[in-house]
């Protein structure tokens, strides 16, 4: 056990071991998706009218050994029990096996058939939240692990697929997931800025956050393949490859080294894969045309959809009516495409300084009336109705103060004889990811009082007694490092 594992077990929450046998988990994960799909099969499938016009993607280009080596070198050093050899051994003898491995990659590209061994996955149940009951099987979600070689093949295909999409202008401009130079940060910036601009004009805005149930798992393979062919110009060998990629996939649940029987996946894209999330964005791209019919703004991040519009306070009834009709059409579209809109988790925010003039306090979706919330969590960031970000700042401050306390408790270990870790790296490891991972930069300026709160939080990171006593010089490097990462962006890295 390394240093950080020891500290995790001593200070932080440990991972929970599920109590149920693997066959029960396998049945639960399988039946959950089957039940969702059975409720959707009564809906007729309407094909999209959008027909691809451009240069079709008929065949893959074979890749060179240097290209494969480059992809491997940039890939995370993760191994799977299904791998024929550990990642460390693969890297050690890469030059010797590279010619053979390149042939293994090129063969499926030429014949359009993904090897069956590349379509197997090991699934480990993971408790959704540490506070949930470990003995309740419904409290677990499946975490899939795929063979390393299969991910290399997918990265090769993704490179060529992305080139085709960009060349033919097939990328949805307001989908920020799985795209270079796009992230939750860019999505949040656009939406928050739009809301602020409308508020400055004296308007109110309604933001509707839609949630899907098991979105990646209910996707229909036949609809997916039809869309790839008709709307995205994917033909012949390439289309055969994607058909082989989606069909006859198998997953096995593993609990404490014990495996369940394999289950064939009839729906969805493979979890933990490289191509799966990108295929999902292709699958749901026509949803943008549904939203455009209502004149509303929108932004997607994978399966998270943000729909919003603005108006003068006296026209709020018309705006709410438009959003209700829009969401109803979205729900119908999703049902036809075998996706499930989770109405219970849909959230509505009425934002803007003029909202006090509004009497309406809810929005109807189907038979449900959803009340406006004082704040909503949007891609990990709390948006409040005043657009002040005060709740978001307070939440981050509270979390980071707890982490500062935890660091203070383990600082002595940072200088242990077995493994010395410089203080500036330790601090960066705790704090830098918190500002960059999933939580973006939704604002460019903050009110003075909130800016001062963040300043005090920042200052407290330099007051850890252990760092001062251990190494004055290192403490200075901590401060320099932290200022370097936060100076000029204080109040935005929320």
Helices and strands as residue ranges (DSSP letters): H 3-11, H 22-40, H 65-74, H 87-92, H 94-111, G 116-119, E 120-127, G 137-139, E 140-146, H 148-167, H 184-200, E 204-210, E 212-213, H 215-218, H 221-230, H 236-246, E 249-255, E 258-259, E 263-265, H 276-283, H 287-292, E 297-301, E 304-311, G 313-315, H 316-336, E 340-341, G 343-345, E 347-351, G 353-357, E 362-365, E 368-373, E 375-378, E 381-384, H 390-414, H 423-436, H 448-460, H 465-470, H 472-486
